[in-house]
Structures are given as C-alpha cells and as structure tokens.
Amino acid sequence: MTEEPLALYVHWPFCVSKCPYCDFNSHVRLDIDQAAWRDALLTDLAHEAQLLRGRRLGSIFFGGGTPSLMDPATVTALIDAARAHWPRTDDLEITLEANPNSVEAARFADLASAGVNRLSLGLQSFDDDALRFLGRAHSSAEGLEALGIAQRHFPRVSFDLIYALPGDTEVTWKASLERALSLGTTHLSLYQLTIEPGTRFATMVSRGDFEPLDGDRAAGLYEATDALTAAAGTPAYEISNYAAPGHESRHNLTYWRYGDYAGVGPGAHGRRLGMRTVRHRKPENFLSAIQRNGHGIIEDAPLSATEAADEVLVMGLRLAQGIDAGAAARRFGFQSIVDWTRVDRLVASGHLTRKDERIAPTSAGRLLLDSILAEISASEPISAGRQVSAAA
Ligand code: SF4
C-alpha cells in the first residue's frame, strides 16, 4: 500500500447566481435533478476508486460551485461510498464549501451528520457595500450569523475574505482583518481581487466602470496581511492561506505537496499515478459522458517527467515551508530541477530562503512568485537520453 494518503475532490458545479469576479466552473440552472447528480457523481467516484485501489483516504473536499446546495443525502452517499472504496486515515478530513446565507446555514446540522467535519465559508467581506460590489447574495449580518451556526456544528471552520477591492486602504483592510482574527477561527483564506479574463468584472474594467487597485497598494495590503496574521498566531502557510499550526487544510496540502488526488465531478482535475485527469466542464456534457462511458473524463494523459517536475515546483513554492528541490529532482529522475545560481541570487535579494536543498519564498518572494518560477525553473537530466516515468 502506498503510504501517502489519497485526497478526493468532488465538484458540485451549480450556484444560485454567477458572481462577477468568478472564473470557476460554476453554472446557474433552474432545475437540478438531485437524484441524477447523486448517481452520476457516485459512478464517477467508483471509476476513480477502481484505478486507485490499495490507497488510504486522507481527505475529501466538496468544492464548487456551491456544494452546500447539494442535497445532504447526496453528500452522505458520496462520503459513505468513499469510505467503502478506500480504508481511511484515523483523522479523515472532510471539508465542504458553503455560502453564508440562511438557506444554506439551515443545512449545516445535516451536513455535519453526514460526516463533514470542516466547513469553508465564503464570507468574503464584513461590509455590505463590498458584498454588493462583489455580487454576493448575503449581507454582512447573515454572514456572521452563518459563521456562528457553522462554529456550533463543525469542529473546524475556515472562512474566506476578498481584499484589495477598489478603494481599499491599509486602514480599512486592517480593520476587517482584525475583526476576522477576533472571530475564533484557526484558518483563513484571504484572496486579493484579481480580474480574470471572461468575467463580468473584466468587461466592466474594459468599459471603464471601475479601476482595479494598483499593484503597489495591493502589495502593501499583502504585506500588512502577512504581518497581522503572523502576530495573531495564524501565519501564512501558503500564498493566500493562513492557519494556526496544525490547522492547515490537509486536503489542499496534498495538492501543494504534489500528492495524488482523485478529482470527480464536472471540470474536476486529478493527479493519479503519474497521470493528469480532466473531467468535462459543462454539467450536461459531464452527465452524457457518465452515461456513455461510466466516467466524466475528457482527458487522461501521462505527465512527462519534465511536466511533473515543473508542477512540483509551481505547487511547492506556494507553501511557506517551500520545497526540498533535491528530493523533488530525485523523485522525477533529474540531476536538478532548479538553477541553483539563480536561486542563490534570489536568496541574496531577500526573495527566497535556502537551507541545504530546501528553498522557500519569503513574504516578498510570494508576491513575485510567477517571475521567480520563470527564473529558477530548470530541469536538468541526469544524463542525456535517460527516460524516466513521472509516476512516483
Ligand atoms: S458562489 Fe463561488 S463558485 Fe459560485 S459564482 Fe460565486 S464565486 Fe463563483
């Protein structure tokens, strides 16, 4: 049995409305046949399970879309099926993403009974004007009420905030963050607003309806975020994620540490035994594929050693603890996966730290991660012509 626990991601692709900044695989549909979706997701799960026998399950994550709109009976059925397919670790983490409105909060007791033991709540802001700007359906008061209900039902509750909105200043953001840190959570996801192509916000920015916060001010807010969260004992452990030690999302750590994860449901990605898996994004196409093939896969391809080495670096350097670049090189059969001269230059400039072969981004480095990756990434083969499988 492979020792590394397996992570399972289940994607629920529906939302009540589309937020103007959102580029996730989320769709608005008037009618959702819950029974058909339960059966489809169970079928897709069974397909992954038969290809991943002999693994222990370490985490399940229901993401979306808005998975708190799933019938709790569907969540129960999927958790039960996953437990039947795989033996589990003693501390199986089961997270579900929820929006903080009264309809969804009313389901929290049922979701906890289904086995969900960690809730990730999309609060996004404590300010009603900001919530309206973000197109959210809940008010600040509803958000706080839902948080209280969640904290009564789940042993672990994380919530999200979005910052660096137009008009945000260090004073206003620090006040929000201090409030967030006083609400008794041990995990926060704090995202800067980014304008993604194809979203309603992208159209609005191109029309001149508003201007995104400029990069320097956004960087200042990021640094203030790092300092305040660290002082409160919930430091950054990833670019946008902050936790008290031991309260990190074990599921997401699997991605960033480049462990195997099965991804089921529309648009879900997976990494299984050296393969990349991608599911049909559009809900209707996914259901047809399930009926036709018994799974929702649109792409199932082996990763080359170079692709896998690039991914391990991209994911690992998101983490504050960084990556053992030497171990990663050996895992994929390379002499090295980074240019060490350039790494040392970035250590000298204060963007990376290095201890033996472990490299990690500093707070300043996390802000410039894309350019750092472009600079240091360099997979160097052990010897020309050697072919190594990406499977590890
Ligand atoms: S609720 Fe989440 S997934 Fe749904 S549209 Fe809004 S941001 Fe996207």
Residues whose N, C-alpha, C, O or C-beta is under 5 A from the ligand:
A	BS01	SF4	C15 S17 K18 C19 C22 F24 S26 G64 G65
